[in-house]
Amino acid sequence: MVAHTSSVPRAIRTGATLPPAEVALGTPAELRRGMTEPLLLIQTDDAPRAVPALAALEGLHDVSLFGRAVRVVVDDAALAPARIRAALATAGLACHAIDPIAPSLEDVFVSCVTRAGGAPVG
């Protein structure tokens, strides 16, 4: 995959290619609007322990640390918070907040490549 992001914050248009085809092309704002998967930021008392507690939940994808919080891509932003709170409670962790967040361009490129079938192996 080639992601043209070196000057993305100032870019008029940017894109990602996954040989042999272009996966996404547009302005940064257009690309962000094109990402349909909701992103949530979860504030908990122990983010490193929260990651494995959430990673196994159906409907949550790309569970990762984001500073002292956890970021997740979810299938359904309306249903996910209750499931997240329950999983954290089962793991003995407090959930302080769950907030929707805007995708970064990295999120957009990962989403586009995933929809295109993933990055080539080898």
N, C-alpha and C positions, 0 to 999 in steps of 0.2 A: 504494500500500500504506500502510496506517496501522498502525504498531506502537506499542502502548501500553506504553512502557518507561520513562517518566520516573521512576517510583518502583518499578521492578521488583525491586530488591534487598529491598524491604520488602513487596512485593505478595503478596496471598493468591492472586489469580488475575490472569492477564494474557492478552493475545491479540493476534492479528494479523489484519487484514482486507485482502483484495484484492478491490476491488469487482468483481462484485456479491456476493461470498460471503465468509463468514468462513473463514479458512484454518486457524487453530489457536486453541484456547482451553483453558486449564487453569492449574494452579499452575506456577510456574517449574520445580519438580522434575518434574512430569508432562510438561511440554513437552520438557525435556531428555531424559527417558527415551524419548520418542517419536521422537527423532532416531536413525535407524537407520544412517546413514552414519558409518563410523569416522573419527576425526580422529587425525592423527599430528603430533608435534612433532619436527623434525629438527635436530640440532645439527651444524653443519659449520664448517669454518674460514673460509668466505666465503659467507654467506647470500645477499647480493645476486646473486652469480654462480650460486648454486645454483637460484634461482627459474627462470630460463629453461632450465636443464638439466633440470629436473623437469617443467616446464609441458607439454612435448610428450609425456610418457609416458602411454600408454593406461592407464586405470583410476585416474588421479590427477585431482582436480578442485580448483578454488579454491586453487591454489598461491599462497601469499603470505608476505611477510615478517612476522615476529612478534618484534619486538625484534631480537636477534641470531640468531634461529633462523628456520626455515621451517615453516609450518603447511600441511598438506594434508588434504583430504578424499579418502578412498580407497574404492574398490569392495570391496577384500578386504584386511583388515588382516594376514592371514597371508602373502599373497603379495607385498604391496607392499614390505616392507623390503629384500628381496633385489634387487628391480628398482630401488629408490631408490639403494641402495649401488652397484650397477653403473653407473647413470647418472651418479652423482657421480664415481665413479672414472674414467669415460670423459672427464668434463669436467676431470679433474685436481684434484678436490676431495676432501678427507678427510671421512668421515662419522664423527662422534664418538658419536652416539646417535640412536636412533629410539624414541620413546616414545608410547604412546597417551595422549590427553588428553580430558578431559570437554568437551563442547560448551558454549560460552557461549550466552546467549539470542540474541545476534545470529546465531550459527551456526544455531540452531534456526529463527529466522525466515527466513533465507536458504534453508534446506532446505525449509521449508514452502512458501514462495513458488515455489521451483523445481519442487517436486512438483505445485503447482497450475497450472503452465504459464508461470510467470514473471510479472514485473511488467508492467503495461500500458505501452505505448510511446505517447508523445505527450501 
